[in-house]
Amino acid sequence: MNFETLFVNPMGRTARGPFFGALIPLLAAAAFYYFLVKGVNGQDCLVVLAFPAVVLHARRLHDMGKTAWLLLAPVALAVAALWLHLTRPGDPLETPVSLAAIVVSAGFVLWGLVGKGKG
């Protein structure tokens, strides 16, 4: 599999092995920008990394025989957390929504790692 197949084209399927192999550099890049690049530049890069993450997860869900529309749950929570962070910092809902986004997203990652493919 090449870069475009894994991170750009949401059509098709990605088996568990290639999913795991593609997830490692994606998480490494996210960790780099989160921990080492401070300020708006790091946040912008994390937002840009959301697209390849969604594509990779959509392909994995297709391989498991599920619809990629299930990704609306973690994406909606992440967008809500980002919106609260940018427009209403310090809002009492910011922390619980951010935690919910992290937990649901981590659940999808684990599901992708342990879920059985249909083909």
C-alpha positions as CSV (number, residue, x, y, z in Angstrom):
1,M,0.0,0.0,0.0
2,N,1.2,3.5,-0.7
3,F,0.6,6.8,1.0
4,E,-2.3,7.8,-1.2
5,T,-4.1,4.5,-0.6
6,L,-3.8,4.8,3.2
7,F,-4.2,8.5,3.9
8,V,-5.9,10.2,1.0
9,N,-8.5,7.9,-0.6
10,P,-11.3,6.9,1.8
11,M,-12.7,4.3,-0.6
12,G,-11.4,0.7,-0.2
13,R,-10.3,-1.3,2.7
14,T,-7.3,-1.5,5.0
15,A,-6.5,-4.7,6.9
16,R,-5.4,-4.8,10.5
17,G,-1.7,-5.1,9.7
18,P,-1.4,-2.1,7.3
19,F,-3.7,-0.1,9.7
20,F,-1.3,-0.7,12.5
21,G,1.7,0.2,10.3
22,A,0.0,3.4,9.1
23,L,-1.2,4.3,12.6
24,I,2.3,4.4,14.1
25,P,3.7,7.3,12.0
26,L,0.4,9.1,12.2
27,L,0.5,9.0,16.0
28,A,4.2,9.9,16.0
29,A,3.5,13.0,13.9
30,A,0.6,14.0,16.1
31,A,2.8,13.5,19.3
32,F,5.6,15.6,17.7
33,Y,3.3,18.5,16.9
34,Y,1.4,18.3,20.2
35,F,4.4,18.1,22.5
36,L,7.2,19.9,20.6
37,V,5.6,22.5,18.4
38,K,3.9,25.0,20.7
39,G,1.3,27.6,19.9
40,V,-1.0,28.0,16.9
41,N,1.4,26.2,14.5
42,G,1.2,23.0,16.4
43,Q,-2.6,23.2,16.7
44,D,-2.9,23.9,13.0
45,C,-0.7,20.8,12.2
46,L,-2.9,18.7,14.4
47,V,-6.0,19.8,12.6
48,V,-4.4,19.0,9.2
49,L,-3.5,15.5,10.5
50,A,-7.2,14.9,11.2
51,F,-7.9,14.2,7.5
52,P,-5.5,11.3,7.1
53,A,-6.7,9.9,10.4
54,V,-10.3,9.9,9.3
55,V,-9.4,8.4,5.9
56,L,-7.4,5.6,7.6
57,H,-10.2,4.8,10.0
58,A,-12.8,4.9,7.3
59,R,-10.8,2.3,5.3
60,R,-10.4,0.2,8.4
61,L,-14.2,0.3,9.1
62,H,-14.9,-0.7,5.5
63,D,-12.6,-3.7,6.0
64,M,-14.5,-4.7,9.2
65,G,-17.8,-4.5,7.2
66,K,-19.0,-1.3,8.9
67,T,-20.0,2.1,7.5
68,A,-17.6,5.0,7.8
69,W,-20.5,7.2,8.9
70,L,-19.7,5.8,12.4
71,L,-16.8,8.2,12.4
72,L,-19.2,11.1,12.9
73,A,-19.2,10.4,16.7
74,P,-15.5,11.0,17.3
75,V,-15.3,13.7,14.7
76,A,-18.2,15.6,16.1
77,L,-16.8,15.4,19.6
78,A,-13.4,16.6,18.4
79,V,-14.9,19.5,16.5
80,A,-17.0,20.5,19.6
81,A,-13.9,20.3,21.8
82,L,-11.9,22.4,19.3
83,W,-14.7,25.0,19.0
84,L,-15.0,25.3,22.8
85,H,-11.2,25.6,23.1
86,L,-11.0,28.4,20.5
87,T,-14.1,30.4,21.2
88,R,-14.8,29.8,24.9
89,P,-11.6,29.0,26.7
90,G,-12.2,28.1,30.3
91,D,-15.8,27.1,29.7
92,P,-16.9,24.4,32.2
93,L,-17.8,22.1,29.3
94,E,-14.4,22.3,27.7
95,T,-12.7,19.7,29.8
96,P,-15.5,17.1,29.8
97,V,-16.1,17.4,26.0
98,S,-12.3,17.2,25.4
99,L,-12.1,14.1,27.5
100,A,-15.1,12.5,25.8
101,A,-13.4,13.2,22.4
102,I,-10.2,11.6,23.5
103,V,-11.9,8.5,25.0
104,V,-14.2,7.9,22.0
105,S,-11.3,8.5,19.5
106,A,-9.1,6.1,21.5
107,G,-11.9,3.6,21.5
108,F,-12.1,3.8,17.7
109,V,-8.3,3.2,17.4
110,L,-8.5,0.2,19.7
111,W,-11.5,-1.1,17.7
112,G,-9.6,-0.8,14.5
113,L,-6.6,-2.7,16.1
114,V,-8.6,-5.6,17.4
115,G,-11.6,-5.8,15.0
116,K,-11.7,-8.6,12.5
117,G,-11.8,-7.9,8.9
118,K,-14.5,-9.3,6.6
119,G,-12.3,-10.0,3.6
